Amino acid sequence: MYRKPPEENSRTRLLTALLLTAVFLVIGAILLFNRNGFMAIIEIQDDVHSVVAENEVVAAEIDSLNLVIYLLENDSLYMEKRVREILGWGREGETVIRFMEPNTE
């Protein structure tokens, strides 16, 4: 049986270890940084979270506007109040105070 000299064994082991390390580094870089890698997935997850948060804000605004629509259609006192606010009118006995911006010209 043939035995390799000790320095050839150690050189072979070193080259094998370096080759395996290089392969793992390349695979790791590909898994991290390619367009379908972990970094891309994390970025997409962040985008999804921000869109979900934005959707929640919009949904709350829609609910608020639907309430206003309901009140305008079904509550005459609310409708009167809104009209008076928009037009600056008041009921008899009320004092309407209008704030106007000073003329800067």
BAMAR-522981 format. One record per residue (C-alpha): residue in one letter; residue number from 1; x, y, z. Coordinates in pm, 1 decimal, decimal comma. Example, Ala and Ser with C-alpha at 12.3 -4.5 7.8 and 13.67 -1.06 7.14 Angstrom:
BEGIN
SITE  residu  num        c1        c2        c3
SITE       A    1    1230,0    -450,0     780,0
SITE       S    2    1367,0    -106,0     714,0
//
This chain:
BEGIN
SITE  residu  num        c1        c2        c3
SITE       M    1       0,0       0,0       0,0
SITE       Y    2     126,2     344,7    -100,9
SITE       R    3     127,9     624,3     156,9
SITE       K    4     157,9     988,1      63,6
SITE       P    5     421,3    1195,0     236,0
SITE       P    6     286,1    1398,5     531,0
SITE       E    7     342,6    1735,1     360,5
SITE       E    8     142,9    1623,7      54,0
SITE       N    9    -147,7    1519,9     283,3
SITE       S   10    -141,8    1853,0     458,6
SITE       R   11    -123,0    2042,4     126,7
SITE       T   12    -419,0    1842,5      -8,3
SITE       R   13    -619,7    1910,9     305,7
SITE       L   14    -537,7    2280,7     287,4
SITE       L   15    -642,0    2302,1     -78,4
SITE       T   16    -961,1    2109,0      -5,2
SITE       A   17   -1042,8    2338,9     286,8
SITE       L   18    -977,1    2648,9      73,3
SITE       L   19   -1187,2    2513,4    -210,5
SITE       L   20   -1476,4    2429,8      22,8
SITE       T   21   -1450,3    2771,9     186,0
SITE       A   22   -1457,5    2943,1    -154,0
SITE       V   23   -1758,8    2737,3    -262,9
SITE       F   24   -1947,7    2821,5      57,0
SITE       L   25   -1862,4    3191,5      20,9
SITE       V   26   -1985,6    3198,6    -337,5
SITE       I   27   -2305,9    3012,4    -248,6
SITE       G   28   -2360,0    3243,6      49,3
SITE       A   29   -2311,1    3553,8    -164,4
SITE       I   30   -2555,0    3420,8    -422,9
SITE       L   31   -2814,4    3339,1    -157,6
SITE       L   32   -2777,7    3682,4       0,8
SITE       F   33   -2744,4    3921,5    -287,7
SITE       N   34   -2910,1    3784,9    -600,4
SITE       R   35   -3249,9    3920,0    -704,9
SITE       N   36   -3429,5    3633,5    -529,8
SITE       G   37   -3194,9    3621,5    -231,4
SITE       F   38   -3249,7    3687,2     134,4
SITE       M   39   -3177,8    4059,9     108,5
SITE       A   40   -3437,9    4097,3    -167,0
SITE       I   41   -3690,1    3901,7      39,0
SITE       I   42   -3630,0    4124,9     341,8
SITE       E   43   -3674,9    4436,2     125,9
SITE       I   44   -3998,9    4297,9     -18,6
SITE       Q   45   -4126,1    4215,8     330,7
SITE       D   46   -4054,3    4574,4     438,9
SITE       D   47   -4247,5    4700,2     135,5
SITE       V   48   -4539,6    4471,6     221,5
SITE       H   49   -4546,6    4598,6     581,3
SITE       S   50   -4549,9    4962,6     469,5
SITE       V   51   -4827,7    4896,2     216,5
SITE       V   52   -5033,3    4715,5     482,1
SITE       A   53   -4988,9    5010,2     720,0
SITE       E   54   -5088,1    5254,3     445,6
SITE       N   55   -5394,2    5040,5     366,1
SITE       E   56   -5499,6    5053,5     730,6
SITE       V   57   -5477,8    5433,7     728,0
SITE       V   58   -5680,7    5451,7     406,3
SITE       A   59   -5937,8    5205,2     543,1
SITE       A   60   -5981,9    5421,8     853,7
SITE       E   61   -6029,1    5729,0     635,1
SITE       I   62   -6285,4    5542,5     422,4
SITE       D   63   -6475,4    5441,1     737,6
SITE       S   64   -6475,5    5801,5     855,8
SITE       L   65   -6601,5    5927,6     519,8
SITE       N   66   -6869,0    5656,6     507,1
SITE       L   67   -6988,5    5775,4     848,1
SITE       V   68   -7008,7    6132,8     720,7
SITE       I   69   -7205,2    6013,6     416,5
SITE       Y   70   -7441,6    5818,0     637,9
SITE       L   71   -7495,2    6116,9     868,8
SITE       L   72   -7551,6    6353,9     576,5
SITE       E   73   -7810,2    6117,7     428,6
SITE       N   74   -7990,8    6030,6     752,0
SITE       D   75   -7935,6    6304,3    1011,4
SITE       S   76   -8086,7    6640,9     923,4
SITE       L   77   -7929,0    6814,9    1223,0
SITE       Y   78   -7582,6    6698,1    1117,2
SITE       M   79   -7647,9    6812,8     760,4
SITE       E   80   -7765,4    7152,8     883,6
SITE       K   81   -7458,7    7186,6    1105,5
SITE       R   82   -7223,8    7106,1     814,5
SITE       V   83   -7400,3    7347,8     579,3
SITE       R   84   -7383,1    7624,0     837,3
SITE       E   85   -7011,0    7555,6     892,0
SITE       I   86   -6936,3    7559,7     519,3
SITE       L   87   -7141,0    7871,1     439,1
SITE       G   88   -7061,3    8053,1     760,8
SITE       W   89   -7426,1    8087,1     855,1
SITE       G   90   -7569,9    8077,2    1201,3
SITE       R   91   -7902,0    8006,4    1359,8
SITE       E   92   -8112,2    8278,1    1505,8
SITE       G   93   -7953,2    8386,1    1830,6
SITE       E   94   -7607,9    8252,3    1738,5
SITE       T   95   -7309,8    8475,2    1684,0
SITE       V   96   -7092,1    8380,0    1389,2
SITE       I   97   -6729,0    8481,2    1413,4
SITE       R   98   -6533,1    8481,4    1090,0
SITE       F   99   -6156,7    8485,5    1088,4
SITE       M  100   -6008,2    8638,1     779,3
SITE       E  101   -5647,4    8654,4     679,1
SITE       P  102   -5506,1    9004,3     671,6
SITE       N  103   -5456,2    9161,2     332,7
SITE       T  104   -5079,1    9147,4     272,2
SITE       E  105   -5076,7    9345,8     -49,4
//
